[in-house]
Amino acid sequence: MTNVSIPGMILPNDAGAPNLPSEGRFIAIPQGANVSVKILSYSTETYKNIDLAPAPKIPFDADDAPLDYSFNEKIYGKNAFFPENIVKISNKKQIRGVEAVIL
């Protein structure tokens, strides 16, 4: 199976989903504000005949068991692009008294 990597992007995907690299940023927002994203432009490149490895479940520090690379059949069983949306916005979080989202 293929594991895709990009220098500087070290966070794995959700356990069982294709292990594609991603990047996240905390963004402080005004109290009570709503967050949305408008994509102005993007491009795609298609690669064929690649079996993407699933992301493992991140183990606890004291866990010496081998990594579990289980497939999420809801994702791998579909003939569809993944991820469906190229941008995710987390729920609002409080960081030291400031509202923020992860983009």
Long-range contacts (C-beta under 8 A, 24 or more apart in sequence): 1-51, 1-52, 1-53, 2-50, 2-51, 2-52, 2-53, 3-52, 3-53, 4-52, 12-55, 12-56, 12-58, 13-55, 14-55, 14-72, 15-54, 15-55, 15-56, 15-57, 15-58, 15-68, 15-70, 15-72, 16-54, 16-55, 16-57, 16-70, 16-71, 16-72, 16-75, 17-54, 17-55, 17-72, 17-75, 17-82, 17-83, 18-52, 18-53, 18-54, 18-55, 18-75, 18-76, 18-82, 19-52, 19-53, 19-54, 19-55, 19-56, 20-52, 20-82, 20-83, 24-102, 24-103, 25-102, 25-103, 26-95, 26-100, 26-101, 26-102, 27-100, 27-101, 27-102, 27-103, 28-95, 28-98, 28-99, 28-100, 29-92, 29-99, 29-100, 29-101, 30-99, 31-99, 32-99, 33-99, 35-89, 35-92, 35-101, 35-103, 36-89, 37-87, 37-89, 37-103, 39-86, 39-87, 42-86
